[in-house]
């Protein structure tokens, strides 16, 4: 069950990251031709989202154990 929850959370994070990436690229008119910048930005957004969700989940788990 834990693996299924982690998989679903990662899929949710990926969708949020893709939407944020699309909005940033389109609204700031960032270059799409530079593949390193384009994919690097997506990886950075996913990493930040993953870090935020991990911090939120870890603080909730600590509060539940007290």
N, C-alpha and C positions, 0 to 999 in steps of 0.2 A: 504494500500500500504506500509506503514511503517513496518508493521509486516512481510510482504513478503520480503522486502529488508533486514530486520534483520535476517530472517531465511536463506536467500541465503548467506548472509555474514558469518553467523555462519557455514554453510555447507562448504563454501570455506575455512574458517579458520581451520575447522576440517581436511579437506583433506591435507592442507599444514602441519598441525601439525603431522598427521599420516606419511606423507612422511619424514619430518624432524626426527621424532622418529625412523622410520625404518632405515634411513641413519645413525643416531647416534649409534643405537644399533648394527648394522652390521659392521660399520667401526671401532668402538672402542671395538668390541667384548665384549659388556657388558652382564652381566648375565641375561638370560631370565627366569631362574628357580625362582628367587626371585620376586614374584608377586607384592609386595609392591613397590619395586624399579622400576619395569617395568611400572606399571600403574601410579605410582607417577611421573615418568619422562614424560609420555605422558600428564598428567594433567598440569605439570609445563610448558611444551612447549606450550600447548594450551593457558594457562593463559598469558604467555609472548606475544604470537602472538595476542591475544585478546587485551591486553593492548596497544601494538604498534599500532594496527589498530584503537583503540578508540582514542588514542592521535592524530593520523593523521587525522581522520575524524573530531575531535573537532576543530583542528586548521584550517581545511578547512572551517568549518561552521563559525568560527569567522571571517575569511577573507572575506567570502561572505556577511556577515552582515555589514561590514564597507563600 
